[in-house]
Amino acid sequence: MSKNKCLSSGSLSLGCNYWASHSGTNMWKNWQPEVIQKDFELLVENGISVIRIFPLWPDFQPPIPLLSGAGCIRDFAVKYIEDATEHP
């Protein structure tokens, strides 16, 4: 029987599903990076090292003009990932 490699190192990653505290499932429409920053700090303080986020289809399915424009959706997604990776 093989050992579980996740536990053999003596560490366990604790995670949770994440919705912003100020708006829940409306976080993508009501984006407030300062609130999300505080949420991430609180999660880290409480031992959470992994989060799962839910990009909702209606919020990220861009209309045709955005697809051919300056990349608004891409820029938003990149900024979100940059904010999230500041808290390893």
Secondary structure, DSSP 8 states (H G I E B T S, - for coil): ----HHHHTS----EEE--BTTTBTTTTTT--HHHHHHHHHHHHHTT--EEE----HHHHS--HHHHTTT-HHHHHHHHHHHHHHT--
